[in-house]
């Protein structure tokens, strides 16, 4: 979820994260991880995320509240994602 916010152009730290585990995640199976930025206030950003099983059912759902913190990233060099 934090990566989704980062790619939207924000530098944040996690203020709160809630994770709900619904089903076990099988080993050696293809899963889908998805996250979206779902809202923004003056200083907070909300994101939602899920881990989906091969049949499309939700194994894990999460909601995160993030606080903008540009000053924490002033001296950080980020590498490009690996393809």
N, C-alpha and C positions, 0 to 999 in steps of 0.2 A: 504494500500500500504506500509506503514511504517512497518507493521508486516511482510509482505513478504520479505522486505529487511533485517529486523532483523533476520528472520529465515535463511537467506542466509549468516549470520555471520557478518553483518555490524552494527555499532552503528552510527545512523544518526540523524540529526535534519532537519526539513522541511525548505527548502529555498524558494520554490514556489509551489503552488498547483492551478491547474485549474480544475474546476468542471462544467460540462454541464448537465443540467437537461432536459431530453427529454420527459419523461412521468411521471405521478404521480405514487407513489408506494402505492398499496392498503394495507389496514390494514388486519391483520389476514390471510394473504396469504403467502405461502412459496416463498421466494426469494433466489437468489443465488448471493453471493458477491465473486468476484474473482479479484486477483491482481497478477501482475508479475513484476519482475525486468527486464526492457527492455534494459538497457544500462549502461555503466560505463565509466567515464573518470578518470583522475588521482585523482580528489577530489570530483566529483559529481556522483550521481547515479540517474537514471531515472526509474520511475515506472509507470505502467498503471493499471487502475482499472475500473471495471464495476459493476453495480447492474443490474441483469437480472430478469425480471418478470417471472411468471410461464409459459408463452407461449414462453419463450426464447428471447423475445425482450429486447432491452437495455433501461432501465429507466434512468440511470445515467452513465456518463463516466467521467473519471478523469485522469489527468497526474500530476505527482509530481516530483519535482527536490529536491534531498536531499543532504546534505553536511555531509561528515564523521566527527564525533565529539566524538571520543572515550573518551576524557577527561570529557565529561558531564556524563558518565556512570561509572566512576571509583568506586563510592561508592553506586551504585544501586544494589539491590538484586531483581531479577525477579523471580516471581512464575511460576510454570508450568501451561500451559493452562488447563482450565477445560474441561473435556470430555463431 
